[in-house]
Amino acid sequence: MFTFAYPAVFSRDEDGRSLVDFPTAHTDGADASEAMEEAIDCLGSSIAFAMAGKRIVPRPSRLKRGQKLVPVPVWIVAKLALYWAIRDLGISQSELARRLKVRETVVRRMLDPNHDTRPEKIQAALEALGKRVVMAYDDAA
């Protein structure tokens, strides 16, 4: 099983918070709670920009001492899982559309971070690729 969370460095200096796997992603916050909220938002935006540009979205690196895990925002987790599955399997959007018996535009919308796709559609697409997203929750601390 895979956890959708990325390591980040949280510091109290001018560097603020940086996401280890997204070197250009930096954020800040007045306190620890706000800093985490800002980091989650920044992570979601970084993933969305990479997906929209059809660039590689790196897998999270291993958490190291002094780092905190920043969860991937719920609104993009399933889309990211589908994005990775398509790339890992080396299939095209057209091929996935054929497997799902839908138009290719439907698949493009599923992968569009700005399109509000019903979770059931993404779940069906993942299952067609032999994958699934499993939700879990944990203490925020």
LUMNU-575763 format. One record per residue: z, x, y of N, C-alpha, C in turn; residue number from 1. Coordinates in pm, 1 decimal. Atoms other than C-alpha are relative to their C-alpha. Layout:
<torlums>
+----------+----------+----------+----------+----------+----------+----------+----------+----------+-----+
:     n_up :   n_east :  n_north :    ca_up :  ca_east : ca_north :     c_up :   c_east :  c_north :   i :
+----------+----------+----------+----------+----------+----------+----------+----------+----------+-----+
:        Z :        X :        Y :        Z :        X :        Y :        Z :        X :        Y : NUM :
...
+----------+----------+----------+----------+----------+----------+----------+----------+----------+-----+
</torlums>
This chain:
<torlums>
+----------+----------+----------+----------+----------+----------+----------+----------+----------+-----+
:     n_up :   n_east :  n_north :    ca_up :  ca_east : ca_north :     c_up :   c_east :  c_north :   i :
+----------+----------+----------+----------+----------+----------+----------+----------+----------+-----+
:      0.0 :     84.7 :   -117.5 :      0.0 :      0.0 :      0.0 :      0.0 :     89.3 :    124.0 :   1 :
:     20.3 :    -75.5 :   -123.4 :    -75.6 :    114.8 :    353.8 :     75.0 :    -69.5 :    113.6 :   2 :
:    -70.5 :     55.4 :   -115.1 :    139.1 :     65.1 :    665.6 :    -82.7 :     22.6 :    125.6 :   3 :
:     77.4 :     -7.8 :   -123.6 :    -44.2 :    -10.2 :    989.4 :     93.5 :     36.5 :    115.2 :   4 :
:    -85.0 :    -50.9 :   -107.4 :    164.8 :    205.4 :   1222.2 :    -35.1 :    147.2 :     22.1 :   5 :
:     37.9 :   -135.7 :    -37.8 :     89.8 :    526.3 :   1407.8 :    118.5 :     73.2 :     62.0 :   6 :
:   -107.0 :    -77.0 :    -62.1 :    324.4 :    808.1 :   1507.9 :    -26.2 :     22.7 :    149.9 :   7 :
:      8.7 :    -26.9 :   -143.1 :    397.7 :    861.0 :   1875.6 :    116.1 :     89.3 :     41.0 :   8 :
:   -104.3 :    -83.8 :    -58.1 :    595.0 :   1108.6 :   2079.6 :     51.2 :    -73.0 :    123.7 :   9 :
:    -63.4 :     66.4 :   -113.6 :    838.6 :    943.3 :   2320.5 :     84.6 :    104.3 :     71.7 :  10 :
:    -77.7 :    -97.4 :    -76.8 :    965.0 :   1174.9 :   2594.1 :     32.2 :    -58.8 :    137.2 :  11 :
:    -42.9 :     53.0 :   -129.6 :   1140.5 :   1118.0 :   2925.2 :    -53.8 :     80.3 :    117.5 :  12 :
:     57.7 :    -78.7 :   -109.1 :    925.8 :   1353.7 :   3128.0 :   -128.3 :    -65.4 :     50.6 :  13 :
:    121.5 :     55.6 :    -59.1 :    600.4 :   1305.8 :   3318.5 :   -108.4 :    -29.5 :   -103.6 :  14 :
:     98.9 :     26.9 :    104.2 :    405.2 :   1306.1 :   2989.1 :     16.0 :   -139.5 :    -59.4 :  15 :
:    -23.5 :    134.4 :     51.1 :    562.7 :    973.4 :   2893.3 :    -13.6 :     -7.3 :   -150.3 :  16 :
:     17.4 :     20.3 :    142.8 :    453.5 :    848.6 :   2552.2 :   -143.6 :     28.9 :    -35.8 :  17 :
:    136.2 :    -27.1 :     43.7 :    154.0 :    974.9 :   2363.1 :    -14.0 :    -35.3 :   -147.3 :  18 :
:     30.6 :     35.7 :    137.4 :     -5.8 :    848.6 :   2043.9 :    -64.8 :    121.2 :    -66.2 :  19 :
:     40.7 :   -124.2 :     64.2 :    -50.0 :   1141.9 :   1808.4 :   -147.1 :     -1.8 :    -42.9 :  20 :
:    136.3 :      6.5 :     53.9 :   -379.0 :   1024.5 :   1654.3 :   -105.0 :    -42.9 :    102.5 :  21 :
:     90.5 :     36.2 :   -110.1 :   -530.8 :    913.9 :   1986.1 :     38.3 :     86.8 :    119.3 :  22 :
:    -43.8 :    -98.5 :    -99.6 :   -498.3 :   1222.3 :   2210.3 :    -14.3 :    -42.9 :    145.7 :  23 :
:     17.7 :     42.3 :   -139.2 :   -622.9 :   1048.6 :   2524.3 :     84.4 :   -122.3 :     34.4 :  24 :
:    -81.4 :    120.7 :    -22.7 :   -381.0 :    754.4 :   2486.2 :    141.8 :     38.6 :     41.4 :  25 :
:   -133.4 :    -28.1 :    -53.8 :    -71.7 :    789.2 :   2705.0 :     51.3 :   -125.0 :     69.4 :  26 :
:    -59.8 :    116.7 :    -63.1 :    168.3 :    528.4 :   2832.6 :    140.9 :     35.4 :     45.0 :  27 :
:   -137.2 :    -24.4 :    -44.0 :    514.9 :    492.7 :   2979.7 :     80.3 :   -129.4 :     -9.5 :  28 :
:    -85.5 :    117.8 :     -0.1 :    800.4 :    247.2 :   3023.0 :    133.6 :     34.7 :     61.8 :  29 :
:   -126.6 :    -22.6 :    -69.8 :   1124.3 :    205.3 :   3215.2 :    114.8 :     27.5 :    -96.2 :  30 :
:   -105.1 :    -20.9 :     99.7 :   1340.1 :    191.8 :   2901.4 :    -64.8 :      3.4 :   -138.6 :  31 :
:     53.4 :    -14.7 :    135.8 :   1303.0 :    229.1 :   2523.5 :    -78.0 :   -123.5 :    -44.5 :  32 :
:     66.7 :    123.3 :     40.8 :   1207.3 :   -135.5 :   2468.5 :   -136.0 :    -14.9 :     68.5 :  33 :
:    125.2 :     10.6 :    -75.1 :    944.3 :   -139.4 :   2742.3 :    -98.0 :    109.6 :    -43.4 :  34 :
:     85.6 :   -110.6 :     44.2 :    813.8 :    199.1 :   2625.9 :    -70.2 :    -35.6 :   -131.4 :  35 :
:     61.1 :     39.1 :    127.1 :    754.1 :     61.2 :   2275.1 :   -104.6 :   -109.1 :     22.7 :  36 :
:     97.4 :    106.0 :    -31.1 :    582.1 :   -251.5 :   2412.6 :   -128.1 :     59.3 :     58.5 :  37 :
:    115.5 :    -64.8 :    -62.7 :    355.0 :    -34.7 :   2626.4 :    -79.2 :     81.9 :   -102.2 :  38 :
:     66.8 :    -81.4 :    102.4 :    279.8 :    196.4 :   2331.4 :    -78.6 :    -88.9 :    -96.0 :  39 :
:     69.5 :     94.3 :     88.6 :    186.8 :   -101.2 :   2108.8 :   -127.3 :    -50.3 :     68.2 :  40 :
:    116.0 :     48.5 :    -75.1 :    -45.3 :   -237.1 :   2378.6 :   -106.3 :    109.7 :     11.6 :  41 :
:     92.0 :   -113.5 :    -13.4 :   -200.3 :    106.9 :   2433.4 :    -69.2 :     28.5 :   -133.4 :  42 :
:     57.5 :    -23.0 :    132.2 :   -252.9 :    151.3 :   2058.8 :   -106.6 :   -105.1 :    -31.3 :  43 :
:     96.8 :    106.8 :     24.2 :   -425.0 :   -186.8 :   2029.9 :   -127.6 :     21.0 :     79.4 :  44 :
:    117.3 :    -25.3 :    -84.6 :   -655.5 :   -103.0 :   2319.2 :    -80.1 :    119.6 :    -49.8 :  45 :
:     68.8 :   -119.6 :     50.3 :   -736.2 :    241.4 :   2177.5 :    -80.5 :    -32.3 :   -125.4 :  46 :
:     69.9 :     39.6 :    122.4 :   -827.9 :     92.1 :   1839.6 :   -118.8 :    -89.7 :     34.4 :  47 :
:    106.9 :     92.8 :    -39.0 :  -1031.5 :   -186.8 :   2001.6 :   -118.1 :     73.5 :     63.1 :  48 :
:    107.8 :    -76.7 :    -62.8 :  -1230.5 :     59.1 :   2215.9 :    -78.1 :     80.1 :   -104.2 :  49 :
:     67.6 :    -78.0 :    104.2 :  -1305.2 :    277.8 :   1914.0 :    -86.9 :    -90.4 :    -87.2 :  50 :
:     77.4 :     93.5 :     82.5 :  -1416.2 :    -21.1 :   1706.3 :   -121.9 :    -51.7 :     75.7 :  51 :
:    111.0 :     52.9 :    -80.3 :  -1630.0 :   -163.2 :   1986.9 :   -110.3 :    104.3 :     16.3 :  52 :
:     96.6 :   -107.9 :    -12.1 :  -1798.7 :    175.8 :   2021.4 :    -51.5 :     50.5 :   -133.4 :  53 :
:     41.0 :    -37.4 :    136.2 :  -1850.1 :    195.6 :   1643.4 :     36.1 :    145.2 :    -32.0 :  54 :
:    -49.1 :   -135.1 :     26.6 :  -1651.9 :    519.9 :   1639.0 :    101.6 :     -3.4 :   -114.1 :  55 :
:   -100.1 :    -10.5 :    106.7 :  -1418.0 :    641.8 :   1368.0 :    137.4 :    -32.0 :     57.8 :  56 :
:   -138.9 :     27.2 :    -34.7 :  -1070.0 :    496.5 :   1391.8 :     82.2 :     79.2 :   -101.2 :  57 :
:    -71.7 :    -84.9 :     95.3 :   -842.6 :    761.6 :   1240.9 :    110.5 :    -76.1 :    -73.3 :  58 :
:   -116.0 :     52.2 :     72.4 :   -592.3 :    675.3 :    972.9 :    123.7 :     63.2 :     62.7 :  59 :
:   -122.0 :    -57.9 :    -58.4 :   -233.7 :    728.3 :   1089.9 :     39.7 :    130.1 :    -69.5 :  60 :
:    -50.1 :   -124.2 :     58.1 :   -105.6 :   1079.9 :   1042.5 :    145.3 :    -20.5 :    -43.5 :  61 :
:   -136.5 :      8.1 :     51.5 :    226.2 :   1147.7 :    876.7 :    102.0 :      9.1 :    114.3 :  62 :
:   -107.4 :     -1.5 :    -99.2 :    538.9 :   1077.8 :   1080.7 :     77.8 :    130.8 :    -11.8 :  63 :
:    -75.3 :   -125.4 :     -2.9 :    713.1 :   1398.9 :   1185.9 :    131.3 :    -21.3 :     75.3 :  64 :
:   -129.2 :      6.7 :    -66.5 :   1062.4 :   1464.1 :   1312.0 :    -19.5 :    -11.9 :    150.5 :  65 :
:      8.0 :     20.1 :   -143.9 :   1109.5 :   1342.1 :   1667.4 :   -103.4 :   -103.0 :     41.6 :  66 :
:    100.8 :    101.2 :    -30.7 :    827.5 :   1087.2 :   1645.5 :     50.7 :   -138.3 :    -41.4 :  67 :
:    -31.5 :    138.5 :     34.8 :    850.5 :    708.5 :   1628.0 :   -129.0 :    -68.0 :    -44.3 :  68 :
:    116.6 :     75.9 :     42.9 :    618.6 :    468.2 :   1449.6 :    -27.1 :   -114.4 :     96.1 :  69 :
:     45.6 :    108.6 :    -87.3 :    420.9 :    233.5 :   1671.7 :    -88.5 :    -90.8 :    -85.0 :  70 :
:     80.4 :     89.5 :     83.8 :    292.4 :    -72.6 :   1484.0 :   -130.9 :    -40.0 :     67.7 :  71 :
:    127.4 :     51.9 :    -49.5 :    -68.8 :   -179.5 :   1518.3 :     23.4 :   -146.5 :     36.1 :  72 :
:    -21.0 :    139.9 :    -38.1 :    -71.2 :   -511.3 :   1709.2 :    -59.7 :    -96.3 :   -102.9 :  73 :
:     40.5 :     97.9 :    100.6 :   -101.3 :   -813.1 :   1481.0 :   -141.2 :    -51.5 :     25.5 :  74 :
:    130.2 :     58.1 :    -32.4 :   -411.6 :   -938.0 :   1666.2 :   -117.8 :     83.4 :    -49.5 :  75 :
:    112.7 :    -84.6 :     40.9 :   -619.3 :   -643.4 :   1542.8 :     15.6 :     59.0 :   -140.2 :  76 :
:    -24.0 :    -59.6 :    132.0 :   -467.4 :   -546.5 :   1205.5 :   -108.8 :    -37.8 :   -100.4 :  77 :
:     97.4 :     43.4 :    100.4 :   -700.7 :   -756.1 :    987.7 :   -140.8 :     50.1 :     33.7 :  78 :
:    131.3 :    -49.7 :    -40.4 :  -1008.7 :   -657.1 :   1189.1 :    -12.3 :    149.1 :    -30.7 :  79 :
:      0.4 :   -142.9 :     30.7 :   -914.1 :   -290.3 :   1151.7 :    -11.8 :     22.0 :   -150.3 :  80 :
:      9.3 :    -12.0 :    145.9 :   -864.5 :   -335.1 :    776.5 :   -143.4 :    -24.0 :    -46.0 :  81 :
:    138.7 :     30.2 :     35.2 :  -1211.4 :   -490.2 :    750.2 :    -93.3 :    113.3 :     45.7 :  82 :
:     79.6 :   -109.8 :    -55.4 :  -1361.6 :   -217.8 :    970.9 :      6.1 :    121.9 :    -92.6 :  83 :
:    -17.3 :   -114.0 :     90.7 :  -1215.8 :     54.1 :    746.5 :    -64.4 :    -26.6 :   -136.4 :  84 :
:     54.6 :     32.2 :    132.2 :  -1317.4 :   -125.6 :    424.6 :   -152.2 :     14.6 :     -1.7 :  85 :
:    146.1 :    -10.0 :     -8.1 :  -1680.8 :   -152.5 :    533.7 :    -43.5 :    146.5 :      5.2 :  86 :
:     35.7 :   -141.5 :    -13.7 :  -1691.4 :    212.9 :    635.5 :     28.9 :     77.6 :   -128.8 :  87 :
:    -37.8 :    -70.6 :    122.9 :  -1507.3 :    335.3 :    322.8 :    -97.3 :    -28.2 :   -113.8 :  88 :
:     91.3 :     38.5 :    106.9 :  -1741.2 :    144.2 :     92.6 :   -145.2 :     33.2 :     33.1 :  89 :
:    135.0 :    -37.2 :    -40.7 :  -2046.8 :    249.7 :    290.6 :    -99.7 :   -114.6 :     -4.6 :  90 :
:     92.5 :    113.2 :     -1.0 :  -2190.7 :    -99.7 :    314.8 :    -28.8 :    -41.0 :    143.5 :  91 :
:     39.0 :     44.2 :   -133.9 :  -2369.6 :   -249.1 :    610.1 :     57.4 :   -138.5 :     28.2 :  92 :
:    -41.8 :    134.4 :    -38.3 :  -2275.4 :   -558.4 :    803.2 :    -91.9 :   -104.1 :    -62.8 :  93 :
:     96.7 :     90.7 :     62.9 :  -2590.2 :   -719.0 :    663.2 :     36.8 :    -24.8 :   -146.0 :  94 :
:    -39.0 :     14.2 :    140.5 :  -2475.4 :   -650.9 :    307.3 :    124.1 :    -87.2 :    -13.1 :  95 :
:   -119.5 :     84.3 :      5.8 :  -2135.1 :   -801.9 :    375.8 :    -36.2 :   -145.5 :     27.8 :  96 :
:     44.5 :    137.0 :    -30.9 :  -2303.7 :  -1106.6 :    528.9 :    -64.9 :    -63.9 :   -122.9 :  97 :
:     62.2 :     53.3 :    122.1 :  -2511.8 :  -1147.1 :    211.8 :    106.5 :    -36.8 :   -103.3 :  98 :
:   -106.7 :     27.2 :     97.6 :  -2199.6 :  -1124.1 :     -5.1 :     79.9 :   -125.1 :     36.8 :  99 :
:    -77.4 :    116.4 :    -46.6 :  -2025.3 :  -1387.4 :    207.4 :    -86.2 :   -124.9 :     17.3 : 100 :
:     95.0 :    110.2 :    -21.4 :  -2339.4 :  -1603.4 :    235.3 :     12.8 :    -59.0 :    141.0 : 101 :
:     -5.7 :     37.9 :   -141.5 :  -2315.0 :  -1608.9 :    615.1 :   -102.9 :     83.3 :     75.7 : 102 :
:     89.5 :    -79.6 :    -84.9 :  -2532.2 :  -1482.8 :    900.5 :     70.1 :    130.2 :     41.4 : 103 :
:    -56.9 :   -129.2 :    -41.3 :  -2485.3 :  -1124.6 :   1013.3 :     80.9 :    -13.1 :    129.4 : 104 :
:    -75.4 :     18.5 :   -124.5 :  -2365.1 :  -1249.0 :   1353.0 :    144.6 :    -38.8 :    -28.6 : 105 :
:   -137.0 :     37.4 :     37.4 :  -2059.8 :  -1395.3 :   1177.1 :     80.5 :    126.0 :    -31.1 : 106 :
:    -67.7 :   -125.8 :     33.3 :  -1972.0 :  -1051.5 :   1039.5 :     22.2 :     82.7 :    125.9 : 107 :
:    -16.5 :    -75.0 :   -126.0 :  -2033.1 :   -888.9 :   1379.3 :    117.5 :    -53.9 :     80.2 : 108 :
:   -112.8 :     60.5 :    -73.0 :  -1789.3 :  -1135.0 :   1536.1 :    133.0 :     33.3 :    -66.0 : 109 :
:   -124.0 :    -36.4 :     70.1 :  -1530.7 :  -1060.0 :   1266.9 :     46.9 :    139.0 :     40.0 : 110 :
:    -32.8 :   -138.1 :    -35.7 :  -1546.8 :   -694.5 :   1369.2 :     15.1 :     21.6 :    150.3 : 111 :
:    -10.8 :    -10.2 :   -146.0 :  -1552.3 :   -762.6 :   1743.8 :    145.6 :    -19.9 :     40.2 : 112 :
:   -141.7 :     11.7 :    -37.6 :  -1200.7 :   -690.2 :   1876.7 :     25.6 :   -107.8 :    105.1 : 113 :
:    -18.2 :     99.3 :   -106.2 :  -1258.9 :   -932.9 :   2163.4 :    -31.5 :   -142.3 :    -44.2 : 114 :
:     32.9 :    133.8 :     49.6 :  -1369.6 :  -1225.3 :   1946.8 :    117.8 :    -53.7 :    -80.5 : 115 :
:   -111.3 :     63.9 :     70.3 :  -1102.6 :  -1465.5 :   1825.2 :    -51.2 :    -57.5 :   -132.2 : 116 :
:     47.8 :     38.7 :    132.1 :  -1183.3 :  -1486.6 :   1453.6 :    114.7 :    -60.7 :    -80.0 : 117 :
:   -102.9 :     60.1 :     84.6 :   -995.3 :  -1715.0 :   1218.5 :     40.9 :     98.9 :   -109.2 : 118 :
:    -47.1 :    -96.2 :    101.1 :   -777.7 :  -1501.2 :    988.2 :    -55.1 :    -27.4 :   -139.7 : 119 :
:     50.8 :     34.1 :    132.5 :   -907.6 :  -1690.2 :    684.0 :   -137.4 :     61.6 :    -25.4 : 120 :
:    133.3 :    -59.6 :     14.6 :  -1260.1 :  -1559.1 :    749.2 :     11.0 :    148.9 :    -30.9 : 121 :
:    -17.0 :   -143.4 :     23.5 :  -1143.8 :  -1199.2 :    766.3 :     61.5 :     22.4 :   -138.2 : 122 :
:    -61.8 :    -10.2 :    132.4 :   -927.5 :  -1252.0 :    458.5 :   -106.6 :    -15.3 :   -109.5 : 123 :
:    107.5 :     21.1 :     97.8 :  -1230.7 :  -1384.7 :    265.9 :    -93.0 :    121.9 :     -5.2 : 124 :
:     86.0 :   -118.5 :     -4.2 :  -1439.3 :  -1087.4 :    379.8 :     66.6 :    118.0 :    -69.9 : 125 :
:    -72.7 :   -108.4 :     66.1 :  -1171.4 :   -842.2 :    268.6 :      3.1 :    -20.5 :   -151.1 : 126 :
:     -2.5 :     28.4 :    144.1 :  -1143.0 :  -1013.5 :    -69.5 :   -135.9 :     25.6 :    -63.9 : 127 :
:    134.9 :    -27.9 :     50.6 :  -1521.3 :   -988.9 :   -111.9 :    -21.3 :    150.2 :    -19.1 : 128 :
:      8.6 :   -146.1 :     10.4 :  -1472.7 :   -612.1 :    -72.0 :    109.5 :     57.5 :    -89.3 : 129 :
:   -107.1 :    -45.2 :     89.3 :  -1178.8 :   -598.9 :   -313.3 :    125.4 :     45.5 :     71.7 : 130 :
:   -116.7 :    -39.3 :    -81.5 :   -917.1 :   -562.2 :    -38.9 :     76.6 :   -123.5 :     44.3 : 131 :
:    -76.3 :    107.6 :    -62.1 :   -643.3 :   -771.4 :    118.0 :    103.9 :     60.3 :     94.2 : 132 :
:   -105.3 :    -40.6 :    -91.8 :   -395.3 :   -747.2 :    403.7 :    126.8 :    -72.1 :    -42.4 : 133 :
:   -129.0 :     57.3 :     36.8 :    -32.1 :   -801.9 :    312.5 :     91.9 :     15.2 :    120.5 : 134 :
:    -89.7 :     -5.2 :   -115.7 :    204.3 :   -890.7 :    595.1 :    142.8 :     29.0 :    -45.9 : 135 :
:   -140.7 :    -30.0 :     26.0 :    560.4 :   -761.7 :    607.2 :     71.3 :      6.9 :    134.5 : 136 :
:    -74.0 :    -20.5 :   -124.3 :    835.3 :   -735.1 :    862.3 :    117.7 :     91.8 :    -27.1 : 137 :
:   -105.2 :   -100.1 :     11.6 :   1106.7 :   -481.8 :    931.0 :     86.6 :    -10.0 :    125.3 : 138 :
:    -85.6 :     -4.3 :   -117.4 :   1393.1 :   -422.9 :   1171.9 :    -71.5 :     75.7 :    111.2 : 139 :
:     68.5 :    -61.5 :   -114.2 :   1267.3 :   -331.8 :   1518.9 :     65.2 :    131.3 :     41.2 : 140 :
:    -72.8 :   -119.2 :    -45.1 :   1524.7 :    -57.9 :   1565.4 :    -50.0 :    127.4 :    -57.7 : 141 :
+----------+----------+----------+----------+----------+----------+----------+----------+----------+-----+
</torlums>
